Amino acid sequence: MTGGPLAGIRIIEVAHVLAGPFSSMILGDLGADVVKVEPPGGDMARNITKQFTGPYNDYFASLNRNKRSVILDLNTQAGQAELAALAATASGLVTNLRPATIRRFGLTYQDLKPHNDRLVCLALTGFGLDGPYADKPAYDYIVQALTGVMTLTGDPGTSPTKAGYSAVDNSTGMMGAIGLLAKIIEGKGGQVDVSLFDTMLSQLNYLASGYLNHGILPRRTTDSAHPYMVPAQVFETSDGFLMLFVSTDKFWRKFCDVVDWSERADDPAFATINARAENRDTVIAAIGELISTDTTAHWVGLLGDEGIVVSGIETLDKALDGDMAATREMIAVIPTPDGVLRVVGNPIKMSDHPPHYAPPPLLGEHTEEILGTSTTATAK
């Protein structure tokens, strides 16, 4: 690796597919030496789609750059011995296997403490490393279903709807990276337990608070409307759709000024955030009728020029190929012998450490290199 704030820190990854690999990739992007421990058959993500650039699968490449790969069979004594040697050189270990498998492979702090008492072990699981639900199988979809997220998503009257991407796995990976780094900074070894279920519940924050304190159950709203702020939702224009978000009374008055609605700026049914929420249907109907009279580009220009939060609704290709992604340098181009890999880059920008992106490792590419030197490295 080429430096970064985590240079000198070794992270062992014993993980597959998404949450674990995403968590350790964040650390690798920031300079950590991430050693990806794979079984002889490799991480299943290596072949999860049909799209390859040479040996690099699109899915795997999006989650495993800036890592080195070793093959270890943790079902064997030899594999366990090599794991122990690696643990002695590492600052952290990341796994997202099932709790029973984590214990069978000896991937907890209690298992590895004899080899390195400063090692921090992160377990990303569905429902926690311990407890009555620990070994209940879990995937992103299942946790979205169990935490109420699917009943909050989509229009009223439709079937429960999941988020359009792996919101649970990605969020849990980020939470795990934070927890792992906190313990490493503390300077003490230990176990970090982060579950998909807990992570998703924590992200329901103000919606959960409304129920916990006042028994208010959130409901689905038409056109992706915010539960409290009005107008803050999708509107149909003459040629497409518009996302409009008016968060304060100050911006409501500005909106009224721009669209020449002086009479509604002070109308008791429209003037305050609480009034607009109480009269949601009336407010939305009036704005919807207005917005439908012109194009998305017209409203984005007119309202956006006045500082009102507004945008068109882009497709994924437009977002990735657009000027915003380009100016933020969010599309990483990684050269390989078989052509370039294009992946979404790390969102963390640091003035003194420009991002560096190495290609994902081939299966076992660094086994000899790392296992031959693992006992001489120094844990930080």
Phi and psi in degrees as a GROMACS rama.xvg file:
@    title "Ramachandran Plot"
@    xaxis  label "Phi"
@    yaxis  label "Psi"
@TYPE xy
-110.004  35.0139  THR-2
93.4016  -165.018  GLY-3
120.02  167.585  GLY-4
-63.138  -20.9877  PRO-5
-103.981  13.6736  LEU-6
-57.5919  135.912  ALA-7
94.0004  -8.18677  GLY-8
-100.606  124.768  ILE-9
-100.885  132.552  ARG-10
-119.124  126.824  ILE-11
-92.7825  128.093  ILE-12
-111.33  121.143  GLU-13
-120.534  82.0158  VAL-14
-152.373  167.586  ALA-15
-145.42  162.436  HIS-16
62.4914  -94.669  VAL-17
-126.636  -69.3359  LEU-18
-56.1147  -49.1173  ALA-19
-66.2157  -52.2326  GLY-20
-59.8107  -36.4005  PRO-21
-65.9423  -41.4953  PHE-22
-59.8403  -48.7375  SER-23
-75.159  -26.1987  SER-24
-64.6818  -39.038  MET-25
-55.9713  -43.7555  ILE-26
-68.3292  -38.7353  LEU-27
-64.4246  -39.7482  GLY-28
-59.8791  -29.3106  ASP-29
-92.6644  9.48153  LEU-30
110.285  -7.30339  GLY-31
-67.1841  149.515  ALA-32
-86.9776  99.793  ASP-33
-94.4657  118.014  VAL-34
-103.429  110.245  VAL-35
-88.2642  112.414  LYS-36
-89.4167  120.176  VAL-37
-122.138  147.352  GLU-38
-70.7691  169.147  PRO-39
-52.899  -31.7186  PRO-40
-84.338  -9.92431  GLY-41
83.5515  168.123  GLY-42
-60.127  129.89  ASP-43
-59.1234  -21.2332  MET-44
-66.0483  -15.5571  ALA-45
-63.9194  -19.8083  ARG-46
-133.599  28.0669  ASN-47
-79.3311  -20.2391  ILE-48
-124.601  173.593  THR-49
-90.9812  -2.67593  LYS-50
-94.0957  119.307  GLN-51
-129.131  147.349  PHE-52
-113.663  102.438  THR-53
59.5862  -125.742  GLY-54
-87.0819  0.438806  PRO-55
-97.0208  114.682  TYR-56
-77.3036  139.091  ASN-57
-55.7602  -44.5656  ASP-58
-62.7923  -51.3001  TYR-59
-61.9045  -41.6148  PHE-60
-62.728  -31.1716  ALA-61
-72.5914  -11.1315  SER-62
-126.912  -0.0681459  LEU-63
-137.291  22.4332  ASN-64
-69.6491  166.29  ARG-65
54.8723  40.7398  ASN-66
-134.474  164.825  LYS-67
-120.429  145.346  ARG-68
-113.279  134.026  SER-69
-126.595  149.65  VAL-70
-100.576  123.485  ILE-71
-135.794  134.249  LEU-72
-96.6578  99.2296  ASP-73
-74.4734  -1.38157  LEU-74
-81.6426  -6.714  ASN-75
-112.226  159.138  THR-76
-64.6814  -37.8924  GLN-77
-63.6734  -42.657  ALA-78
-63.3631  -40.0012  GLY-79
-66.7447  -36.2756  GLN-80
-66.2074  -40.7843  ALA-81
-66.7745  -37.9024  GLU-82
-60.7507  -44.1217  LEU-83
-61.2474  -40.02  ALA-84
-65.5205  -39.8325  ALA-85
-65.2989  -43.6163  LEU-86
-59.6434  -32.517  ALA-87
-66.3689  -19.7088  ALA-88
-103.52  -2.53565  THR-89
-106.445  159.022  ALA-90
-94.8642  -30.1865  SER-91
-150.039  159.968  GLY-92
-133.622  134.724  LEU-93
-118.906  128.248  VAL-94
-140.452  149.168  THR-95
-132.208  32.7013  ASN-96
-78.141  170.201  LEU-97
-66.4974  150.064  ARG-98
-52.3108  -41.699  PRO-99
-63.3243  -37.7754  ALA-100
-72.9217  -38.1164  THR-101
-56.8106  -44.2449  ILE-102
-72.5109  -38.2879  ARG-103
-62.581  -36.1714  ARG-104
-88.0977  -1.36649  PHE-105
68.8415  46.5717  GLY-106
-106.491  13.7787  LEU-107
-93.4956  166.777  THR-108
-62.6356  -40.6699  TYR-109
-61.7821  -35.6863  GLN-110
-69.0747  -39.0492  ASP-111
-100.209  -9.89448  LEU-112
-53.7842  -39.6733  LYS-113
-59.8982  -23.1106  PRO-114
-94.0003  -21.5744  HIS-115
-168.748  100.469  ASN-116
-77.2789  -4.63935  ASP-117
-100.09  2.82294  ARG-118
-69.3963  137.02  LEU-119
-106.321  123.584  VAL-120
-108.057  120.565  CYS-121
-104.224  122.821  LEU-122
-110.956  115.945  ALA-123
-100.544  110.665  LEU-124
-128.185  174.346  THR-125
-70.9043  -47.3762  GLY-126
-134.754  22.5819  PHE-127
107.142  156.502  GLY-128
-74.076  -25.7511  LEU-129
-130.22  171.336  ASP-130
106.737  171.111  GLY-131
-65.8005  -20.2628  PRO-132
-105.476  6.19194  TYR-133
-54.7006  -43.5476  ALA-134
-98.6522  13.6058  ASP-135
-69.0237  128.264  LYS-136
-64.7747  144.398  PRO-137
-146.398  140.377  ALA-138
-131.749  168.328  TYR-139
-47.9369  -50.3603  ASP-140
-57.5788  -44.2512  TYR-141
-63.8148  -41.4417  ILE-142
-71.245  -35.5858  VAL-143
-60.01  -36.5991  GLN-144
-70.3565  -42.859  ALA-145
-78.0338  -21.0147  LEU-146
-96.1359  3.02894  THR-147
88.2044  -4.53615  GLY-148
-60.9036  -39.6674  VAL-149
-69.586  -28.2336  MET-150
-80.8479  -8.73078  THR-151
-98.1543  -7.62535  LEU-152
-109.791  135.225  THR-153
100.012  173.953  GLY-154
-78.7331  152.367  ASP-155
-56.1319  142.389  PRO-156
89.2308  -10.0272  GLY-157
-94.6557  168.904  THR-158
-69.7572  156.788  SER-159
-51.566  139.704  PRO-160
-127.904  132.69  THR-161
-84.4008  161.795  LYS-162
-63.3804  154.004  ALA-163
-77.0527  1.25189  GLY-164
-144.159  179.945  TYR-165
-81.5827  71.3147  SER-166
-62.8701  -38.8834  ALA-167
-71.5296  -49.7659  VAL-168
-60.8289  -45.8051  ASP-169
-64.3839  -44.658  ASN-170
-63.344  -40.2149  SER-171
-67.2727  -37.8277  THR-172
-60.0289  -42.4047  GLY-173
-67.6273  -43.9912  MET-174
-58.6865  -41.344  MET-175
-62.7127  -42.3869  GLY-176
-61.1044  -39.9386  ALA-177
-64.0237  -46.8811  ILE-178
-62.9515  -42.3583  GLY-179
-62.0114  -47.4584  LEU-180
-64.8417  -35.508  LEU-181
-60.2478  -43.299  ALA-182
-70.8657  -37.0512  LYS-183
-63.0954  -43.5005  ILE-184
-63.3379  -36.8049  ILE-185
-60.397  -30.4631  GLU-186
88.54  9.60845  GLY-187
-117.589  143.82  LYS-188
-74.848  168.389  GLY-189
162.287  179.702  GLY-190
-102.131  131.649  GLN-191
-112.891  126.432  VAL-192
-119.194  108.865  ASP-193
-125.957  122.664  VAL-194
-109.714  153.48  SER-195
-60.353  -43.3881  LEU-196
-61.73  -50.0895  PHE-197
-61.1531  -42.3222  ASP-198
-60.9335  -43.9877  THR-199
-71.3226  -37.1723  MET-200
-60.4965  -41.1997  LEU-201
-63.3171  -28.0744  SER-202
-83.1643  -4.37086  GLN-203
-85.3625  -3.62258  LEU-204
3.31722  -90.7181  ASN-205
-69.1077  -27.3014  TYR-206
-68.5851  -43.5039  LEU-207
-64.9069  -38.3949  ALA-208
-62.3956  -38.2273  SER-209
-61.0198  -37.8631  GLY-210
-76.0965  -46.5978  TYR-211
-62.4052  -34.065  LEU-212
-98.2508  -29.0982  ASN-213
-135.175  9.04367  HIS-214
68.2025  21.0542  GLY-215
-88.7081  117.549  ILE-216
-90.4846  124.569  LEU-217
-66.4246  149.246  PRO-218
-123.974  158.325  ARG-219
-67.1254  146.38  ARG-220
-123.947  145.244  THR-221
-65.3829  144.324  THR-222
59.5975  37.2997  ASP-223
57.734  35.8317  SER-224
-73.699  145.169  ALA-225
-67.6738  143.093  HIS-226
-68.7261  -22.6149  PRO-227
-119.328  -37.3875  TYR-228
-91.5788  133.614  MET-229
-137.204  125.907  VAL-230
-87.3478  132.135  PRO-231
-152.06  84.8843  ALA-232
-171.064  -176.212  GLN-233
-86.2369  136.506  VAL-234
-124.204  147.052  PHE-235
-87.834  130.218  GLU-236
-99.7277  -174.803  THR-237
-70.9019  -18.1174  SER-238
-134.968  14.0925  ASP-239
170.148  -134.663  GLY-240
-137.644  156.937  PHE-241
-136.128  137.98  LEU-242
-102.726  117.344  MET-243
-118.992  132.53  LEU-244
-135.838  102.872  PHE-245
-104.327  105.815  VAL-246
-94.019  -21.9505  SER-247
-135.445  165.362  THR-248
-65.5142  -32.0162  ASP-249
-59.1781  -45.1894  LYS-250
-75.7397  -25.0842  PHE-251
-63.2599  -44.4205  TRP-252
-64.2335  -38.3345  ARG-253
-64.9163  -42.4005  LYS-254
-57.5535  -46.8442  PHE-255
-61.8449  -39.5397  CYS-256
-62.0619  -44.7235  ASP-257
-65.8179  -38.9405  VAL-258
-96.8835  8.8818  VAL-259
62.766  50.1746  ASP-260
-113.972  51.4782  TRP-261
-58.6916  -34.6658  SER-262
-68.7475  -25.7177  GLU-263
-89.4802  -16.4603  ARG-264
-59.6364  -34.9576  ALA-265
-112.123  5.23954  ASP-266
-63.044  125.806  ASP-267
-55.6209  -26.2442  PRO-268
-80.9923  -11.3108  ALA-269
-122.949  -21.6718  PHE-270
-71.4185  -29.0384  ALA-271
-118.924  160.921  THR-272
-61.4747  -38.6171  ILE-273
-71.2131  -38.3674  ASN-274
-64.2566  -41.8274  ALA-275
-65.5992  -35.4468  ARG-276
-67.6532  -41.5347  ALA-277
-67.0543  -29.9964  GLU-278
-112.149  35.9876  ASN-279
-48.7708  -50.9301  ARG-280
-60.1987  -42.8019  ASP-281
-66.5049  -44.7017  THR-282
-63.4391  -47.6347  VAL-283
-66.4496  -37.6341  ILE-284
-63.0657  -42.7311  ALA-285
-65.8108  -45.0635  ALA-286
-67.9522  -40.327  ILE-287
-59.6114  -41.4123  GLY-288
-63.4597  -40.8654  GLU-289
-66.298  -49.6418  LEU-290
-63.3524  -31.0761  ILE-291
-69.5052  -10.2811  SER-292
-83.0266  -9.50742  THR-293
-145.726  178.694  ASP-294
-81.3835  163.73  THR-295
-59.1212  -45.7378  THR-296
-60.6475  -38.3312  ALA-297
-60.6853  -48.2811  HIS-298
-71.6067  -37.2279  TRP-299
-61.3959  -43.4634  VAL-300
-67.7472  -48.4083  GLY-301
-64.1038  -50.142  LEU-302
-79.4732  -40.0329  LEU-303
-63.8514  -35.3894  GLY-304
-63.8265  -19.7821  ASP-305
-98.7109  8.46456  GLU-306
84.4045  7.73269  GLY-307
-78.7701  138.223  ILE-308
-75.2613  113.374  VAL-309
-156.765  149.196  VAL-310
-161.38  160.986  SER-311
-75.6654  177.352  GLY-312
-114.71  111.708  ILE-313
-91.0932  153.754  GLU-314
-84.1798  166.016  THR-315
-58.2483  -41.5665  LEU-316
-64.0271  -39.0326  ASP-317
-66.3436  -37.8785  LYS-318
-66.5132  -44.0816  ALA-319
-71.1822  -35.3735  LEU-320
-91.1844  -2.05358  ASP-321
-81.5736  172.286  GLY-322
-67.7947  -33.8556  ASP-323
-61.3034  -48.3112  MET-324
-63.0424  -36.8636  ALA-325
-68.2613  -47.3631  ALA-326
-68.6401  -26.6628  THR-327
-87.7776  1.9799  ARG-328
52.8069  46.757  GLU-329
-92.3984  -7.1079  MET-330
-104.667  111.12  ILE-331
-88.4943  135.236  ALA-332
-112.297  114.178  VAL-333
-110.488  114.156  ILE-334
-68.8237  140.588  PRO-335
-138.857  163.244  THR-336
-59.3793  -20.0287  PRO-337
-104.532  14.1195  ASP-338
118.058  177.722  GLY-339
-85.8984  146.599  VAL-340
-101.874  130.848  LEU-341
-111.79  123.057  ARG-342
-136.068  161.57  VAL-343
-74.5389  131.171  VAL-344
-82.6853  -177.242  GLY-345
-78.7991  132.372  ASN-346
-77.8908  -9.70481  PRO-347
-83.3058  116.706  ILE-348
-106.173  132.169  LYS-349
-128.016  132.823  MET-350
-64.2033  -30.9743  SER-351
-105.439  4.31408  ASP-352
-138.352  84.9848  HIS-353
-61.3107  147.603  PRO-354
-65.0795  145.158  PRO-355
-128.529  130.936  HIS-356
-123.552  113.814  TYR-357
-96.9953  151.751  ALA-358
-64.149  156.018  PRO-359
-62.2572  151.992  PRO-360
-76.8283  148.185  PRO-361
-70.4786  156.826  LEU-362
-59.5595  119.753  LEU-363
70.8436  14.767  GLY-364
-57.2864  -31.6444  GLU-365
-114.522  17.4012  HIS-366
-57.4082  -53.3076  THR-367
-65.934  -42.4531  GLU-368
-59.5174  -45.6395  GLU-369
-83.4019  -46.9185  ILE-370
-69.3247  -21.9931  LEU-371
-75.2956  -18.9979  GLY-372
-121.234  0.689778  THR-373
-61.6013  -30.9895  SER-374
-80.8753  -7.12561  THR-375
-105.378  -9.98606  THR-376
-71.5316  161.509  ALA-377
-115.161  126.328  THR-378
-71.9914  142.65  ALA-379
